[in-house]
Amino acid sequence: MKSISDLSSGADNIKSARGAKLRSAPKSEGTVYMDMFILHKKQARLKKEQQQLGKRNERIQQQLAEISDEMEQAKKNAEELESGEEAPKVSRRKPAKKWQTMTLDY
């Protein structure tokens, strides 16, 4: 069963009357500037979204690189365990000193 994230088309790809540029009334001459304004806003929004997607793509690539490095390190550790070699021991922290206490009278 596919999840929602597996679907290639999203809600933004659905054509609506607005997306298909259908109007209930015919265009008048005064709406040209309004249409230009709307198109400009849409262009700015899409450019901003494109930048955000670029940044997200960079973060994903970085995370994938980190994961592959960790996988290689884990693979090396597994090979060392299989070959019978002792893995370097991880030093544990010393227990913290006990706190000094004092009594307070109210």
C-alpha positions in Angstrom: 0.0 0.0 0.0 1.4 3.4 -1.0 1.6 6.2 1.5 0.7 9.7 0.8 4.3 10.7 0.4 4.8 8.1 -2.4 2.2 9.8 -4.6 3.9 11.8 -7.4 1.1 14.4 -7.7 0.1 16.6 -4.9 -2.8 18.8 -4.1 -0.9 21.7 -5.7 -1.0 19.9 -9.1 -4.8 19.7 -9.2 -6.3 22.0 -11.8 -9.1 24.2 -10.5 -11.1 26.9 -12.2 -8.5 29.4 -11.1 -5.6 27.2 -12.2 -7.2 26.7 -15.6 -7.8 30.4 -15.8 -11.5 30.1 -16.2 -13.6 33.2 -15.4 -17.3 33.5 -14.7 -17.3 37.0 -16.2 -15.4 38.2 -19.3 -12.2 40.0 -18.8 -12.3 43.8 -18.8 -9.6 46.2 -19.8 -8.9 47.3 -16.3 -7.9 43.9 -15.0 -4.6 43.7 -17.0 -2.7 45.4 -14.2 -4.3 43.2 -11.6 -3.4 40.1 -13.6 0.2 41.4 -13.9 0.3 41.9 -10.1 -1.0 38.4 -9.4 1.5 36.9 -11.8 4.3 38.8 -10.2 3.3 37.6 -6.7 3.0 34.0 -8.0 6.5 34.3 -9.6 8.0 35.6 -6.3 6.4 32.8 -4.3 7.7 30.2 -6.7 11.2 31.6 -6.6 11.2 31.6 -2.8 9.9 28.0 -2.8 12.6 27.0 -5.3 15.3 28.5 -2.9 13.8 26.7 0.0 13.8 23.4 -1.9 17.5 24.0 -2.9 18.4 24.5 0.8 16.5 21.4 1.7 18.2 19.4 -1.0 21.6 20.4 0.3 20.6 19.4 3.9 19.4 16.0 2.6 22.6 15.4 0.7 24.6 16.3 3.8 22.6 13.9 5.9 23.0 11.1 3.4 26.7 11.6 3.3 26.8 11.5 7.2 24.8 8.3 7.2 27.0 6.6 4.6 30.1 7.5 6.7 28.4 6.1 9.8 27.5 2.9 7.9 31.1 2.4 6.8 32.3 2.9 10.3 29.8 0.4 11.6 30.8 -2.0 8.9 34.4 -1.7 9.9 33.5 -2.3 13.6 31.5 -5.4 12.6 34.4 -6.7 10.6 36.7 -6.2 13.6 34.4 -8.1 15.8 34.1 -11.0 13.3 37.9 -11.2 12.9 38.2 -11.6 16.7 40.1 -8.4 17.3 39.3 -6.4 20.3 37.5 -3.2 19.5 39.0 -0.2 21.3 37.3 0.2 24.7 35.3 3.3 25.2 36.4 5.0 28.4 33.5 5.7 30.8 33.2 8.8 32.8 34.2 8.8 36.4 31.2 9.1 38.6 30.7 12.7 39.7 31.7 13.7 43.2 28.9 13.7 45.7 27.5 17.1 46.5 28.3 18.7 49.7 25.1 19.2 51.7 24.2 21.5 54.5 21.1 21.9 56.7 19.1 25.1 56.6 16.9 26.2 59.5 13.9 28.3 58.6 
